[in-house]
Amino acid sequence: MIPISLTVTLLQHYGVLEQLASILNPFFQYLGLPGSSAVIFVSGAMAGTYAGIAAMTAIPLTMKQASILAIMIALCHALPMECAVNKKTGSSFWRMGFIRILMALLAAVVLNIVLPQMPGNYIYMGLPSNVPVNALLLTWLASQAKMSAMVYLIIFTLMIIQRMIEAYSLLTPLSRLLEPLMIFFGLPKQAAYMWLVGNVLGISYGSAVMLELEEQDIITRQEANDVNYHLIMNHSLLEDTIVFSVTGISSILLITTRLSCAVLVVWCRRLLLK
């Protein structure tokens, strides 16, 4: 988070983002975003959710713009790592990446149309461009210390929850309760365990579980591939929702949009295969 935040802060201060915005505004206006927010999307897509949030706080945004960007990052983050993880369980690296980028852009277009204007602005940790760079860096350093402490506490709490779930073997009974929901999602009933692992522990842990289930012949490689189409849209639901909610993004908007995108991708794929 920290090097990306510093880079974006300096780009903002020296007017580079303003030049970028003038180039990309004609396209990004359809997403309801300033052209400079391309840096935010790329940061999240390449480096992950926390990098995207760091970039978001370095650029002045309205709450509507921040909400759209949060959805885009939630749908499309850490692509190099997570697409490689998907490949291990039988999915195409490039197809997974393409679907995630496409759905992030489509979701932004739709949300720009349906979301009302929201009062207030998103967290902004920068300063006006006429402030001396040493004052800028001191303000940035103080804000990053606060943000890093918050992120540390969130991750620490989540790790405790994850360890408790593992220690008390709660995933198996919880997954049985979710089996009927899998039918609505367009997934096989036995996917409930993988779905729960992917949403509670993350896509990396989820793929490790999938590989183990494949080796034990509990699921086929094709079934694991089917689940990946859902998980690329909707994974780490617990962590991502908490992290964005702490910064002011609506948890209901995050959850409903990600689930809707996941259901849409899975059912469209099923119809195309038929």
C-alpha positions in Angstrom: 0.0 0.0 0.0 2.6 2.5 1.1 4.8 2.8 -2.1 1.7 3.0 -4.3 0.1 5.6 -2.1 3.3 7.7 -2.2 3.5 7.4 -5.9 -0.1 8.5 -6.5 0.3 11.3 -4.0 3.3 12.7 -5.8 1.7 12.2 -9.3 -1.3 14.2 -8.0 0.9 16.9 -6.5 3.0 17.5 -9.7 0.0 17.5 -12.0 0.7 14.2 -13.8 -2.8 12.9 -12.9 -4.4 16.0 -14.2 -2.8 15.4 -17.6 -3.8 11.8 -17.5 -7.4 12.8 -16.6 -7.6 15.1 -19.7 -6.7 12.2 -21.9 -9.0 9.6 -20.3 -12.0 11.7 -19.3 -13.9 11.1 -22.6 -13.9 7.3 -21.9 -14.1 7.4 -18.1 -17.1 9.7 -18.1 -19.2 6.7 -19.1 -18.1 5.1 -15.9 -18.9 8.2 -13.9 -15.2 8.6 -13.0 -12.5 11.2 -13.6 -9.7 10.1 -16.0 -7.2 10.2 -13.1 -9.0 7.3 -11.4 -7.4 5.0 -14.1 -4.4 4.9 -11.7 -6.6 3.6 -8.9 -8.1 0.8 -11.1 -4.7 -0.3 -12.4 -3.2 -0.3 -8.8 -6.0 -2.5 -7.6 -6.0 -4.8 -10.6 -2.3 -5.4 -10.5 -1.4 -5.2 -6.8 -4.6 -6.0 -4.9 -7.4 -4.5 -2.8 -5.3 -2.6 -0.3 -3.2 -1.0 -3.0 -6.4 0.2 -4.7 -7.7 1.7 -1.4 -4.4 3.5 -0.9 -4.6 5.0 -4.4 -8.3 6.0 -3.7 -7.3 8.0 -0.6 -4.7 9.9 -2.6 -7.2 11.3 -5.1 -10.2 13.6 -4.3 -13.4 11.5 -5.0 -17.1 11.9 -4.4 -18.8 9.0 -2.5 -20.5 7.9 -5.7 -17.1 7.8 -7.6 -15.5 5.9 -4.6 -18.4 3.4 -4.5 -18.0 2.7 -8.3 -14.2 2.3 -7.9 -14.6 0.0 -4.9 -16.9 -2.3 -6.9 -14.4 -2.3 -9.8 -11.5 -3.2 -7.4 -13.6 -5.8 -5.6 -14.4 -7.5 -8.9 -10.9 -7.1 -10.5 -7.9 -7.1 -8.1 -4.6 -8.9 -7.9 -5.1 -10.3 -11.4 -1.6 -11.7 -12.0 -1.6 -13.7 -8.7 -5.2 -14.8 -8.6 -5.5 -15.7 -12.3 -2.4 -17.9 -11.8 -4.1 -19.5 -8.8 -7.2 -20.2 -11.0 -5.0 -21.8 -13.6 -3.8 -24.3 -11.1 -7.3 -25.6 -10.5 -8.1 -26.0 -14.2 -9.2 -22.6 -15.5 -7.7 -20.4 -18.2 -5.4 -17.6 -16.9 -6.4 -15.2 -19.8 -10.1 -16.0 -19.8 -10.4 -15.4 -16.0 -8.6 -12.1 -16.4 -10.6 -10.9 -19.4 -13.9 -11.7 -17.6 -12.9 -9.9 -14.5 -11.9 -6.7 -16.4 -15.0 -6.8 -18.6 -17.4 -7.3 -15.6 -15.6 -4.5 -13.7 -16.2 -2.1 -16.6 -19.8 -3.2 -17.2 -20.6 -2.9 -13.5 -19.2 0.7 -13.4 -21.3 1.7 -16.4 -24.5 0.3 -14.8 -23.7 1.8 -11.4 -23.1 5.2 -12.9 -26.6 5.1 -14.3 -28.5 3.6 -11.3 -26.7 5.1 -8.3 -27.9 8.5 -7.1 -25.5 11.2 -6.1 -24.3 10.6 -2.6 -23.6 13.3 0.0 -20.1 13.9 1.2 -16.7 12.9 -0.1 -14.5 9.9 0.2 -11.5 9.9 2.5 -8.8 12.2 1.0 -5.4 12.2 2.5 -3.7 14.7 0.1 -3.1 18.4 0.2 -3.6 21.2 -2.4 -0.9 21.4 -5.1 0.4 24.7 -3.9 1.6 23.2 -0.5 5.4 22.7 -0.3 6.4 19.1 -1.0 8.0 18.6 2.5 4.6 19.5 4.2 2.9 17.2 1.7 5.2 14.3 2.7 4.7 14.9 6.4 0.9 14.9 6.0 1.1 11.8 3.8 3.3 10.0 6.4 0.9 10.7 9.3 -2.1 9.6 7.2 -0.3 6.4 6.1 0.5 5.6 9.7 -3.2 5.8 10.6 -4.2 3.8 7.6 -1.6 1.1 8.1 -2.6 0.7 11.8 -6.3 0.3 10.7 -5.4 -2.3 8.0 -3.2 -4.2 10.4 -6.0 -4.4 13.0 -8.5 -5.6 10.3 -6.1 -8.3 9.0 -5.2 -9.4 12.5 -8.9 -9.7 13.5 -9.7 -11.6 10.3 -6.8 -14.0 10.9 -8.2 -14.8 14.4 -11.6 -15.5 12.9 -10.1 -17.7 10.2 -8.0 -19.7 12.8 -11.1 -20.2 15.0 -13.1 -21.4 12.0 -10.4 -23.9 11.2 -9.8 -24.9 14.8 -13.4 -25.7 15.5 -14.0 -27.3 12.0 -16.9 -25.0 11.3 -16.5 -25.0 7.5 -18.1 -28.4 6.9 -21.4 -27.9 8.9 -21.7 -24.4 7.5 -21.2 -25.6 3.9 -24.1 -28.1 4.3 -26.4 -25.3 5.2 -25.4 -23.5 2.0 -26.0 -26.4 -0.4 -29.5 -25.3 -1.5 -28.1 -21.9 -2.3 -25.6 -23.4 -4.8 -28.6 -24.3 -7.0 -29.5 -20.7 -7.3 -25.9 -19.8 -8.0 -25.9 -22.3 -10.9 -23.3 -24.5 -9.1 -23.3 -28.2 -8.1 -24.3 -28.8 -4.4 -20.9 -30.2 -3.6 -19.5 -26.8 -4.4 -20.8 -25.3 -1.1 -17.6 -26.2 0.8 -15.3 -24.6 -1.9 -17.6 -21.6 -2.1 -17.4 -21.0 1.7 -13.6 -21.5 1.8 -13.2 -19.0 -1.1 -15.4 -16.4 0.6 -14.1 -16.8 4.1 -10.4 -17.6 3.6 -9.8 -16.2 0.1 -9.1 -17.4 -3.4 -5.6 -18.7 -2.6 -6.8 -20.9 0.3 -9.8 -21.8 -1.8 -7.6 -23.1 -4.7 -5.5 -25.2 -2.2 -8.7 -26.8 -0.9 -9.9 -27.4 -4.5 -6.6 -29.1 -5.4 -6.9 -31.3 -2.4 -10.5 -32.3 -3.2 -9.5 -33.0 -6.8 -6.6 -35.3 -5.6 -9.1 -37.1 -3.4 -11.6 -37.5 -6.3 -14.3 -35.7 -4.3 -14.7 -33.2 -7.1 -13.7 -33.3 -10.8 -11.5 -30.7 -12.4 -14.5 -29.5 -14.4 -16.5 -28.9 -11.3 -13.6 -26.9 -9.8 -13.4 -24.9 -13.1 -17.2 -24.2 -12.8 -16.8 -22.8 -9.2 -13.9 -20.6 -10.4 -16.4 -18.7 -12.6 -18.3 -17.7 -9.5 -15.3 -17.1 -7.3 -13.5 -14.7 -9.7 -16.5 -12.3 -9.1 -17.1 -13.1 -5.5 -14.4 -14.2 -3.2 -12.9 -12.9 0.1 -16.3 -11.5 0.7 -15.7 -11.2 4.4 -12.4 -9.4 4.2 -13.1 -7.1 1.2 -16.5 -6.0 2.6 -15.0 -5.2 6.0 -12.1 -3.3 4.6 -14.2 -1.1 2.2 -16.9 -0.6 4.8 -14.4 0.8 7.3 -13.6 3.5 4.7 -17.2 4.4 4.2 -18.4 2.2 1.2 -21.8 0.6 1.5 -21.4 -3.1 2.5 -24.9 -3.9 1.0 -23.8 -2.4 -2.3 -20.6 -4.4 -2.3 -22.3 -7.7 -1.5 -25.3 -7.5 -3.7 -23.3 -6.3 -6.7 -20.6 -9.0 -6.4 -23.2 -11.7 -5.9 -25.2 -10.5 -8.9 -22.1 -10.4 -11.1 -21.2 -13.9 -10.0 -24.6 -15.3 -10.7 -24.8 -13.5 -14.1 -21.4 -14.9 -15.2 -22.1 -18.5 -14.2 -25.6 -18.7 -15.7 -24.5 -16.9 -18.9 -21.7 -19.4 -19.3 -24.1 -22.3 -18.7 -26.5 -21.0 -21.4 -23.6 -20.6 -23.8 -22.4 -24.1 -23.2 -25.8 -25.5 -23.9 
